[in-house]
Amino acid sequence: MGIFDITYSIQFTRLLPSRKRSVSLIAWGASLVAPLQWLRDKLLNKYSDGYSPSEYNNVTPYTFGDEIQYRNRAYLCIKDTTGNVPTNQEFWLLFLENKSGAIERAQWNGQLLTLEYILNTWFNLTFIQPVFSPPSAPSSIFIDNNTAQSAVFYVGATSDVSSLVYETSNFATDFVYATSFTPSQINFTVNYPIADIPNPSEKYNELVSLVEKYKIYGSTPFYQSY
């Protein structure tokens, strides 16, 4: 058993000499290591597996020890409160930056379906696994891949001493070096519901940040509301 699977009260009991394992001493040891167990569970269990407590409600009274979810982050109430948002550090302690577990997030990437899943999960919207026959409805946030446009570029330092070259095959640039050609291509479009993600807003900024974090390097996104 590794440190990640430890239960401190059990380990405390095992470390006691057999003749010292009285009920009262075991209970005392359990209370002594309880803060370590709390910290371990917060940092390891919920961090690795993910954790989604109930959503924060501005009119609900919260007491010390209550756990809530706010903007995909988990908070612990450290002082009785009503109406103080979880970003107020006088009343709340942030203990998880992301409700999705590290084990799951390690598999996140910029592939179309995975990125759609990430975005819809983050904003608590609907992700739909596509069915092609008959076609299923799209997810709340869905991505369209854009068709690459054919390109024309000049060869040479200036246009007077250059020739036009058309990329009519995948091998054109293998034989001719383009000295003054800068491709500009929007590779995919992120379609998002304006009712759930207004623009401008912090939510929209989070959307852009997530796409930039997980998109394939070098690709260019466009954002379209509906």
C-alpha positions, 0 to 999 in steps of 0.5 A: 500500500502506497502513501496515496492509499493510506488511512492514518487511523489504521496505520496509527493502530498498527504502530501501537504495541499490541498491549497498548491497543485499548479502545480509548488509546485508539480513539485518541490516536484517530482524533490526533491524525484526523487533520492529516486524513482530512488533508489527504482526502482533500488533496489526493482522493478528490483531486485525482478522482474528481468531485462535484458537490452541489452548486452554490446558491446565493440565498442558501445559508451555509455553515462551517464544513459545507462544501459547494461547487462554484464556477467548476471549483470546489470550496469549503465553508470556513465561517457561517455565511449567507450571500457571500460568494465563494471567492470571498476568502473570509468565508470560503476556502478553495480546495479544488481548482477543477472539479474534474479529476486529474486522472480524467484531465490527463486524457484531455486533448485537442481532438474534436470530440474530446474538446467538445466534451471538455467545454460542455463539462466545464460549463455544465452544458450538454455533451452529446456523443454523435450518432451518424445514422440518423444524425444526432443533435449537436452538443451545446458547444460544438465544433466545426472543422473548416475546409482548407483553402487552396493557396497561391504564393510568389517565389522570389524576393519581389513580384517582378522577378517571381512566378506564381505557384499554385498549390494544386497538390500536396507536394507543391511546397516540397519542390518550390520554396515560398519566400513570401507566403504566409498562410492564414487559415481558420482551422475550426469554429467553436459554436457556443450558446450566447445565453449561457456564455455571454460575450464579453464576460468572464465565462467567454474568457474561460471558453477562449482560455480552455480552447487555447490550452487544449487545441492542437498547436498551430491551429487557429480557432474562430468563435461563433455564438448562436 
